[in-house]
Amino acid sequence: MHIALIAHDAKKDLMVTLARDFAPFLSRCHVMATGTTGSRLIAEAGIEVERLLSGPLGGDLQIGARLAEGLVD
């Protein structure tokens, strides 16, 4: 399963908490995230994440393109 995670700055702490809670599931998935969110997920939740660009640099658009191509479940 291919999962994309994006969090606004004010919600990054909650995203890390969610990733910790679901780490066993997420560890069986291909997880992609925007740059800063991805860095925090790797460091704080201990999951493997494909980091794309930071949101302001186009990471959200990269994920959107993958969605449009059917590459995100």
Sequence and secondary structure as in RCSB ss.txt:
>XXXX:A:sequence
MHIALIAHDAKKDLMVTLARDFAPFLSRCHVMATGTTGSRLIAEAGIEVERLLSGPLGGDLQIGARLAEGLVD
>XXXX:A:secstr
 EEEE   GGGHHHHHHHHHHTHHHHTTSEEEE HHHHHHIIIII    EE   GGGTHHHHHHHHHHTT   
